[in-house]
Amino acid sequence: MLNKMPSPSTWVTVSVSSVSCDCLPVSAGSSMAGSEILEQESSYLELCRTPVRFEEISSVNNVFFDEANKQVFAVRAGGAVGVVVRGLDEKQPISFRLEDKGEIKSIKLSPGNRIVAVQRSGKSVDFCNLMGEATEYSQECRGRNCYVLGFCWTSPNEIVFITDQGLELYQVQAEKRSVKLIKSMGTSFVNWFVFSSEGPTLLLSLTPLGNVLQPVLAKVGNLVKLTKFEVEVPVIPKPPRLCLTEPDVTTAVIYGQLYVVVLRHRVRTTPSQAGSEVWLYHLSRDGHTCKIHVLQLNSTGCFATNVVDNLVVIHHRASKTSMVFDIQLKKVSEGPVKLHQPVLPSLPICPFTIQPRAGASLGAGTAVTTCELYSTSWIVFRPDIIMDAGLGYLWSLRLRLPRIVATLPDRLQLVDFLLLRRDCRPVLLNVCSQLLSGGQAGGLAVVSLVFDKLNSVYKEWLEADKSDAAALDGGAGGRPPTPHKPVRSHAVVDQWEMYTSVLVPFAESKTISYKFVIAVLMEYIRSLTQFHIHAQHYLYELVINTLVRNNAFYQLHQLLQYHVLSDSKKLACLMLSLESFYPPAHQLALDMLKRLSTANDEIVEVLLSKGRVLAALRFVRASGGADIMSARKFLEAASHVGDSLLFFCVFKFFEQRNQRLRNSPHFNPGEHCEPFVEYFKKLFGEDDFTPLQ
Amino acid sequence: MDVLGAHSLVAFAVYNPRFGSNEGEEYKKLLYYYPEDVEINEKIKTIGLCEAIVQFSRTFSRQSPARALHTQKNRHHFYEAEEHFWMVMVVKNPVVMKENSEGKSVPEYQEDVLLDSVYNAVLRQTYTMFKLFKGTFGMAMEQGGVETLKRRLQEFFSRYLLTLRLEQCDLIDTLGGISFFPLDKMTYLKIQSFISMVEFSFAHIQFTAFLYNEQLVWSGLEQDDMRTLFKYLTTSLFPSTIEAELAGKESPIHVSFPGYSQHYGRFLLGPRSLTDPNSPLRVPKIHVYIGSRHSELHLIVYKALSAAVCFLVDATVVLTLDFFQRLDTLVGPQLTLLASDIAEQYSSNRKPASSEKDSQFKFIYFNHMNLAEKSTVHVRRAANPSLVTVPTELLHILGDINSDFASSVEDEEVTVKAMSDYWVVGKRSDQRELYVILNQKNANLIEVNGTQLCCSEWEEVFELLRDKPCCLCRFCFSNDAPSLIFDGIS
């Protein structure tokens, strides 16, 4: 899309949403008052809070917009008084002056803002460096008798002229203030063109009907023709005239893929007839183009398209509402083409209040007013830009995810929808909380499916992370790591977030039966397990604590028995602490420690603390640690039991060990066993002390 | 040595000595007596004897008076089920016909064959079973006095006693364990998920128990109640339905609702027919205790393939045919699917049994903590309740070892050589007991108990069990390995 001619009398018809707007009741702000509050509550689309403000269109001020750089140009008096460039990305406006050499048709800055290109005639484009000398230099198009339709920057120093006979690629050397032709490409008559910085790609409209589109890839220093494709035309007029016009065609990047978006108007006389449609042609990287998505608008009239967060938003001026489509959802396949219905109910954009401009020429005392939405002075640009040239506002369109929660009652659809959105994590967590606090009525089956959806995404991320780490490990000396490191998508809800934000508050809720809490927790663990994700011990602890708080020990026992709660030292310690409430917990804890096979010391400690000195000795001996274990610890434990026979056994066991290790039954002084030698003599006398040989 | 008359029930009585303390009113003490057609004086004599023995033995041990009385022909077992409510079971000793010096064959009573521990356990179990279906004695007294209690006892025991197979009771009855079905985590979680889903779809269902292959997988009930319910299901309900199935009375394939996918679910306890509103409803009520709170519940049992689910519904709820239809619609297809899932996993886990090793080792395992029990000595009881794969002599030895263990608190190990060349090893560690029967000809004690056997053969037993979840639940076993290794030396 080219930048627009700013004359107030003409720009409406050139606007994107422009088919002849015959059916529009354009009465500003009509019937807004009553439903305003309601709409405010439910609208999920809003204009960004910090719009770019520029001087509105007037007889002395022209406004241009460059979609590629998202910059708005306010040109006063043909540039002689000054040009002010403001962008969504720029913090500071750029201003410069141009000589007034006539009416400006189009003006664009090169990427990097070093050179400004200005088209004033159908034959040439003028250049001016922003740094250094401000003298303009110019380039005429090469083709004889051809007319420059427009131009676009394809790199910081390359520019393509689009003429009615083809393309010309120039290199602009700012230092030398010269322009050099690199490549030219001839085509049949070009009606109009669309430029997309994705690629960058140019789309040329050919043939008298205008419905044959020729995509051209503008690589650095080269132009590559891709396969042309034809947009179906329902009725071929005779004599042939342009059937597909520029305002109805745009491009969009959706889910990382480039699409050509074509608006197909239908005039319908009864509501039962099909409404207008939006066709999406996928422009694949191999140059092949095919129609794969059809968005059914179910209405007719004037439409404009934005793409926000991979959603296709179609603004409908007549109803002052916007339809939202997600090409990954709500689809019905019809052959290779997928038909889509809106994923959300159609609602208007949130009202936007206009603050009076400081020192504005509108006159003092202008109160805060509500901006007229879907007004005729709106122009919609790719991907998510809405401009009101009459007011001097430039917004980007935003999605208010929390609002969608109320708009989409089907929780599964909602989760599917949210998972595809940016910044959806807090909303997803919120949805889960709501779902659970709804109690049993919410349906465990739904909860279960929601968990599966979340964990499926979680698993994908874990896998990507793992393979990336592996690639980094392996690629140290070899090939470089994969260029696109998997970034954690916003949709990844990991266990810890689920635990802290959803499950803990839920489990602590007093109003919910513990059985439901357990059912939900088990459902979450099941879902993790199903996706082969290792559940963390804090989830198990929550299960255990909930069961314990409700005296459901037998149920806990069964879960542990089937190893549903995975073993860990922490869990074993938790079980040990429960022994006084539920004696079998002791056995469960010991078994768990044994299975861990890294907790032999803990097992010995537990056995000794229970006075099971012999069992502890046997265990150490069986696990091969008999030669290095501390005699003192065992003798001390045996002396505390108060069973002299037991003490005797333990003592003799260590004497034998000493004999075997050092050929002497006596303890080393370093072992600090003297008190126990004395204790033994006291119990059994010197005679028994005589060591066995 | 032929045992002629199998030992069997001579008498069974419930009495309360407080009910007829005046002379001449002794008959009032009697609450139930089997056989019912015995003369009243005979009945009074039996309970009088028991009362006297118990009173007498109290002199020596206040806390635990006599539990059994051995006589030449019979053995009396006593059990004070509730305060002042006593139960007596008289079992006849086995009889062997022997020729005396005159060549006449005379009966000789085998006084030492019966094990007190076994029959005391059987007696206790008759009480828990009564309690499960009829509530406690005290409750009956509160609700309707002696007459109500007598009626309930009569209703219950007149049928239940006939199902006791006293001659087949052994160590397994003493232990009274629950056998658990081995499952992996994922399948177990799926079952959990299924149970939650059903419980929250039908708010009336208070508890659920899930069994597969007549082994427990999940119980929402407390352990003690589940133990009794498990006993009922495995010894009474399941065998009876299998018999019915074999007799072709009930078609296992259920296609009552056109439009629904075919499934194999049906009610074992529930309505006879889901389409006929007048069909008889067979749903017993059971009494369970959650914490100390008593509750009365409907017991509905639903089965699909090898999976059986018990749904326990508040007894105050009126069960309608609609409820059963909805339950069937929801549970039938899912349970069928789940059951075939489990079957698939079960058969893939199950290695081909090595018959050679099977013949060398037989074991009974029991864990007091979770009542988990596993036996390769007994073949699945429901199919053929009497099948024991070792000589009965060995079972007596096992019973004796078990009694030994019960009388001490220490961990111990006992090794016994049987007359018939078998070795029997019993091991008790903490709360677990393992009894192994080794069929190894000419092995000596050193070989059985010595390092060789400890290291190789025992390990082999463990390995065998570990690898074969069908032999011993995998979870039980991996639990067990540590405690057995604790005692690996002796």
Interface residues (C-beta under 8 A of the other chain):
Chain A: Q440 G443 L444 A445 S448 K515 F516 A519 M522 E523 I525 R526 T529 Q530 N551 Y554 Q555 H557 Q558 Q561 Y562 H563 V564 P583 P584 Q587 L588 L590 D591 K594 R595 I603 L607 L614 A615 R618 F619 R621 A622 S623
Chain B: F180 L183 K185 M186 Y188 L189 K190 Q192 S193 S196 M197 E199 F200 S201 A203 W218 S219 G220 L221 E222 Q223 M226 G291 N367 M369 N370 A372 D411 S429 D430 Q431 F475 C476 S478 N479 A481 P482 S483 I485 F486 D487 G488 I489
